[in-house]
Amino acid sequence: MRITSKGQVTIPIEIRERLGLLPHTEVRFEVEGNAVRIVREERPGGRGARLLERLRGRATSGLSTEEIMALTRGDS
């Protein structure tokens, strides 16, 4: 494997799939002697919590919870 002029390498798909390294996964590098270890950053709450946090406060329909529930149930 070769390092590009920008210092980039491609992690083989087999390794990414095995370790769950999806696009936008945060990683850090640890140096151990002459070796470098790539470690996935574990963030509190995980990916789902971060997605929900980004969406929080975006519902601007002005409907109450009861009105939304009535719409989802098909109440008249």
N, C-alpha and C positions, 0 to 999 in steps of 0.2 A: 504494500500500500504506500502511496506517495502523498506527501504533504503539499498542498497547493501553495502558490506564492502569497496567498492570504492567510496561510497557516491552517487551512481547513483539511479535514479528512472525512471520508464517508464511513459511517458505522454500517457494517453489513446488515442487510435486512433480517437475517437469521438472528443476529444478536439483538437488534431493536425489538423484534417480535417477542423473543424469549424474555427480555427484561421489561417489556412494556414501555419502551422509549418512543412515545408518540411525538408528533410535531408540537413544538412549544413546551416540551418537558424541560424543566430547569435541571441543570447538572452542575457539578463542581469538579475540579481536577485536584487530585492529591498526588504528590510526588513521594515515591518510596524508593530511595536509592536511585537507580538508573531507570526506574519504571514510572509510568504515569497511570493512575487509576481514575476512571470516570465514574462518579457516584451521582445517582439521581438525588436531587434535593427533595426532601420530604417537607412539604409545607403543611402547617396545621389546617385541618379541614378538607384538604384534598381538592381535586379539580372541581368537583361538583359544588363545593362551598364557594369557590372563587367565582364560578359561573353565576350562581345565585346572587352573590354580592354585587356583581356587575349589573344584574337585572333589577335589583332592589330599587323600588321607587319609580319604576318606569311605567307602571300601569296608570294611565291618566284618563280612563273612560268616565270617571265621575260616578260610576254605579256603586251601590252598596253591595256588600257580600250577599245579602238576601236577593237582590235584583240579579246578580250574576248567577246565583244558584238557580233561580227561577228560569233564566234563559237556558242554562245547561240541561235542566230537567224538561224543558219544553212547556212549562206552565204558561197559561195565558194571562 
